[in-house]
């Protein structure tokens, strides 16, 4: 079964910075999703960003529905901590990324500590008791914080954005295709959206077995209203159902 958190958090920081739009998402912001598989509700997920003083915190959670948990329990938590940096267009610079997964028998507890002044990232696998340091460029984000960065950029159909992240012990240069515009039906009504598709395979947020598509509102907030990925049997879809935004 596809891990739900992997289809929620898809996008990344651009090493080639596109012009920022006039305004972007609100802080605080909380987005709530239903996760469905072939049209059947299989769980819930949330994305939340908050600010306190000089710190910004982004948290993602995913939880399987009771009927799914009987045979495949999912309880995932991902957190990115950022420090506000006036030298960046984005709201902050990531300093710590933590991912804790419980998916059936699978467990994962990993962390990345960014040392931007030294141009390095410390990778920690808490379950394997492993630590390793990597050289990284200055303009690099973790998968979770980078998702919010992309929402502040101009997105034009037919013009891909090239982006850079550190994930799974590697620095990835990623192409995010801007495919088309279309309308999406939600509980609250119909919204205009722009559809994007990241092109990458990795162990973390960007891991995919099939095509991944993301629908962002075609306005200054770029709210992710729908995300979908194909799996061996059907597709898994995350649809916005509530929150504060």
Secondary structure, DSSP 8 states (H G I E B T S, - for coil): ---THHHH------SS---B-S----SSEEEEEEEEETTEEEEEEEEEEEEETTEEEEEEEEEE-HHHHTTS-BEEEEEEEEE--TTSSSS-EEEEEEEEEEETTEEEEEEEEEETTTTEEEEEETTTTEEEEEE--SS-B-HHHHHHHHTTB--BTTB-EEEEEEETTEEEEEEEEEEEEEEEEETTEEEEEEEEEEE---SSTT--SS-EEEEEESSTT--EEEEEEE-SSSEEEEEEEEEE-
